[in-house]
């Protein structure tokens, strides 16, 4: 028996996520989870809260030194995060 209507399971899942509107929230969640691997353990340890709202990444830090360093590298971090997502998910980073 030959099947003519076969599809790759990955393609089917991606299509479902896109149709149901879950693709963007899933990518946002993946970005937040990759914060430590992209920026390092010292930055992750200093981060107290991180979330995305209206294409803006809000990062709360307990270290003013790290906050200033990240502020200086904001554009590079934004580029790195969007590249990790595979598309432009974020347009701005807010450091607090």
Secondary structure, 3 states (H helix, E strand, C coil): CCCCCCCCHHHHHHHHHHHHCCHHHHHHHHHHHCHHHHHCHHHHHHEEEEEEECCEEEEEECCHHHHHHHHHCHHHHHHHHHHHHCCCCCCEEEEC
